[in-house]
Amino acid sequence: MTTRDQSEPPVFQVHNGFEVYPMPMFAAMETADVNALARWYQDALGFGIMFKAPGPDDQPMVVHLRRRKYQDVLVRPAPPGCVIREVGSWSLCLQAGEDVDQLARRAAAVPAIGKARIDPVTDTPWNTRQVPIVDPDGRLLVFSQPRFDVELTRRWRQALEADRGTRS
């Protein structure tokens, strides 16, 4: 008998190759063309369709996409008259789980549609390597991977120790 890690949600079943569990967090996106946006997330970023709820005509009511555990995106039709916000007004940061350079190359290989773009991969001052990617509707997604800069890590440890010393 195996014991379940109590820090993880229970898995109810597997559906389309994905574990079904209570999602602690997910992004919900509204768009004019659910199918096109879901396809872009699959092709450019490696998300898979966990579930697609049928809707009127050819437009699903919702498409549940998952890239990795806890990386869930629900795409649904925008209500009539809904304005999709401009780049920078909405963002989602995710742990890449692989080389962000490789992810950037994958995304760049998919034809750009709408506002989609891939920004340069950069090293951050908080010890990650990341790639900002804008989806076709203008939503910013930032994928990061840990990196280990010895000097930066030393300075962070010093700052954390100093901060800890100021607490009573």
Summary of the structure (lengths in Angstrom):
residues: 168
radius of gyration: 19.0
end to end distance: 45.1
largest distance: 62.1
contacts: 426
relative contact order: 0.14
helix: 22%
strand: 30%
